[in-house]
Amino acid sequence: MDLGLKGKIAIVTGGSDGLGRATAHRLAQEGAKVVICGRREDHLKAQAEAISAETGGDVVAVRADVSVAADCENLVKATVEKFGGLDILINNAGASAAASFEDVTDESWQADFELKVMGAVRVTRASLPHLKARGGGSIVNATIGQGKAPPAKALPTSLSRAAGINLTKSLANEYAADNIRVNTICIGLIKSAQWDRRAGDRPVEELHAELGKRVPLGRIGEAEDYGDLAAFLCSERATYITGTAINLDGGVCPVV
């Protein structure tokens, strides 16, 4: 299926590892010009070069910490200067943080919202004039199913991701008239560098198998599952889809 992404210009925040890297890889495969950002400059550049070599695509690294307002603005500015516009924004940057309410400090609340909510707000705000100038575009926000149905001891992430779901619908309603579509992917258990780190000295395959027992489909997802869905939502095949929160979790989330 031709997704109609050839020549499109995309930003993927948190694009050097895991789900963001898989998304950048898929977009580049489809012929999009991709800018990835992350905080570790050497690693970021190495991954941009690797994705470009693997796909034959045009992939550029711009170091940015999305919890820093100036970095968000510079990321979009550098993208437009390099490629001449912007069509796609994937707000993917984030890291899981799950604790009991009484164990979450003010500093943890603030850091989580700066990264996951304000990061998306700032990059989106900087991107909107350029998306409008292109006659429309697509934004995909990464959230989690726990933003819809929070379990105990999943703070602050479950709350910040609920804000991300609300942000998605708010933006979709406001910018539909500008032909800017906004959707969110509510991630469940998917292979990522975060899970690899949590494995510690255990074989990572053992952890994956253990986690898969929690999933109705009997396995955890692949990063490519996320990349494929993100690319589809940004594509010409999805032009009537906006304001949706799609569960990508093998059936874990108890609500649709």
C-alpha positions in Angstrom: 0.0 0.0 0.0 1.4 3.4 -1.0 0.9 5.7 2.0 1.6 8.8 0.0 4.3 10.0 2.2 7.1 10.6 -0.3 8.5 14.0 0.0 6.7 14.8 3.2 8.7 16.5 6.0 8.4 15.1 9.5 9.7 15.7 13.0 9.9 12.7 15.4 10.7 13.8 19.0 12.6 11.1 21.0 13.5 9.6 17.6 16.8 8.0 18.4 15.6 4.9 20.2 12.7 2.5 20.5 9.3 3.6 19.3 10.6 6.9 18.0 13.4 5.3 16.0 10.9 2.7 14.5 8.7 5.6 13.5 11.5 7.6 11.9 12.6 4.4 10.1 9.2 3.7 8.7 8.6 7.3 7.6 12.0 7.3 5.9 11.2 4.0 4.2 8.1 5.7 2.8 10.1 8.5 1.3 9.5 11.2 3.9 12.3 13.6 5.0 12.8 13.1 8.7 14.2 15.1 11.5 14.8 13.2 14.8 15.6 14.9 18.1 17.0 13.6 21.4 19.2 14.8 24.2 22.4 12.7 23.5 23.9 14.4 20.5 26.5 11.7 19.6 24.0 8.9 19.9 21.3 10.9 18.0 23.6 11.6 15.1 24.7 8.0 14.9 21.1 6.8 14.8 20.2 9.4 12.1 23.0 8.1 10.0 22.0 4.5 10.6 18.4 5.0 9.7 19.4 6.9 6.6 21.7 4.0 5.6 19.1 1.4 6.3 16.3 3.1 4.4 18.1 5.2 1.8 16.1 8.1 3.2 17.0 11.7 4.2 17.3 11.7 8.0 18.7 14.5 10.0 19.6 14.8 13.7 18.8 18.0 15.8 19.7 17.8 19.4 16.8 19.0 21.5 15.4 18.5 25.0 11.7 19.0 24.6 11.3 20.0 28.2 13.3 23.2 27.3 11.2 25.8 25.5 14.1 27.2 23.4 15.0 23.7 22.2 11.5 23.1 21.0 11.5 26.3 19.0 15.0 25.6 17.6 13.9 22.1 16.6 11.1 23.3 14.3 13.2 26.2 13.0 16.1 23.9 12.1 13.7 21.5 10.3 12.1 24.3 8.2 15.5 25.8 7.4 16.8 22.4 6.3 13.8 21.1 4.3 11.6 24.1 3.6 8.5 23.2 5.5 6.8 20.8 7.8 3.9 18.2 7.2 4.1 15.8 10.1 4.8 16.0 13.8 5.2 12.9 16.0 5.3 14.0 19.7 6.9 10.8 20.9 9.4 12.0 23.6 8.8 10.6 27.1 9.7 8.1 29.7 7.6 6.1 32.1 7.3 7.1 35.7 5.0 5.1 38.0 4.6 5.5 41.7 2.2 5.8 44.6 0.5 9.2 45.0 2.3 9.8 48.3 5.7 9.0 46.8 5.5 11.5 43.9 7.2 14.8 44.8 6.5 18.2 43.4 9.7 18.0 41.4 8.6 14.7 39.9 5.2 16.1 38.9 6.8 19.2 37.4 9.4 17.2 35.4 6.9 14.8 34.1 4.5 17.5 32.8 7.4 19.5 31.3 8.6 16.5 29.3 5.3 14.9 28.3 2.7 17.7 28.2 4.6 20.9 27.8 7.0 19.3 25.4 4.2 18.4 23.1 2.5 21.8 23.6 5.6 23.7 22.7 6.7 21.7 19.7 3.1 21.7 18.4 2.8 25.5 18.9 6.0 26.1 17.0 4.9 23.7 14.2 1.4 25.0 13.6 2.2 28.0 11.4 4.3 25.7 9.1 1.6 23.0 8.9 -1.0 25.7 8.0 1.4 27.1 5.4 1.5 23.7 3.7 -2.3 23.5 3.6 -2.6 21.0 6.5 -0.7 18.1 8.0 -0.8 15.5 10.7 0.2 15.4 14.4 0.5 12.1 16.3 0.9 12.2 20.1 2.2 9.3 22.1 0.1 8.5 25.2 -0.8 5.3 27.1 -4.0 3.4 27.8 -3.6 4.2 31.5 -4.4 7.8 30.5 -8.0 6.5 29.9 -8.2 3.9 32.7 -5.6 4.6 35.4 -4.6 1.8 37.7 -3.3 2.4 41.2 0.3 3.6 41.6 0.8 4.8 38.0 1.5 8.4 38.8 2.5 10.9 37.5 2.5 9.3 34.0 -1.1 8.2 34.0 -2.2 11.8 34.7 0.2 13.5 32.2 -0.9 11.0 29.5 -4.6 11.8 30.2 -3.7 15.4 29.6 -2.1 14.3 26.3 -5.3 12.6 25.3 -7.3 15.7 26.1 -4.8 17.8 24.2 -5.2 15.6 21.2 -8.9 16.0 21.0 -8.7 19.8 21.7 -6.3 20.3 18.9 -8.2 18.1 16.5 -11.4 20.1 17.1 -9.6 23.5 16.8 -7.5 22.8 13.7 -9.7 20.6 11.6 -10.7 23.7 9.6 -7.0 24.1 8.7 -6.8 20.5 7.5 -4.5 19.5 10.4 -5.4 16.1 11.8 -4.4 15.2 15.3 -4.5 11.7 16.8 -2.9 9.8 19.7 -1.6 6.3 20.0 -2.3 4.8 23.5 0.7 2.5 24.0 0.6 -0.6 26.0 3.4 -3.1 26.6 5.7 -2.7 23.7 9.4 -3.6 23.4 11.6 -0.6 24.1 14.9 0.5 25.6 13.1 1.2 28.9 12.1 -2.4 29.3 15.5 -3.5 28.2 17.0 -1.5 31.0 14.6 -2.9 33.6 15.6 -6.4 32.7 18.9 -5.8 34.4 20.9 -9.0 34.5 18.0 -11.1 33.3 17.7 -12.1 29.6 15.5 -9.5 28.0 13.6 -12.3 26.2 12.6 -13.7 29.6 11.2 -10.3 30.7 9.3 -10.0 27.4 7.7 -13.4 27.9 6.7 -12.6 31.4 5.2 -9.3 30.4 3.4 -11.0 27.5 1.4 -13.0 30.0 -0.5 -9.8 31.0 -1.6 -9.2 27.4 -4.8 -10.9 25.9 -2.9 -11.5 22.6 -0.2 -13.3 24.6 2.8 -11.2 23.7 4.1 -7.7 24.0 4.3 -5.5 20.9 7.1 -4.6 18.7 8.4 -1.1 18.2 7.5 -1.5 14.5 3.9 -2.0 15.4 3.9 1.6 16.7 5.9 2.9 13.7 3.5 1.3 11.3 0.5 2.8 12.9 2.0 6.3 13.3 3.0 6.3 9.6 -0.5 5.2 8.6 -2.2 8.0 10.7 0.0 10.5 8.9 -0.7 9.1 5.5 -3.0 9.8 2.6 -4.8 6.7 3.5 -6.0 8.2 6.8 -7.3 11.6 5.7 -10.7 11.1 7.4 -9.2 10.1 10.8 -8.8 12.8 13.4 -9.4 13.2 17.2 -9.0 9.5 17.9 -7.1 7.8 20.7 -6.2 4.3 19.4 -5.2 1.6 21.8 -2.0 -0.2 20.7 -1.8 -2.7 23.5 -2.8 -6.2 22.4 -6.2 -5.7 24.2 -4.9 -4.7 27.7 -6.8 -1.4 28.1 -10.3 -2.1 29.6 -11.9 0.8 27.6 -12.0 1.5 23.9 
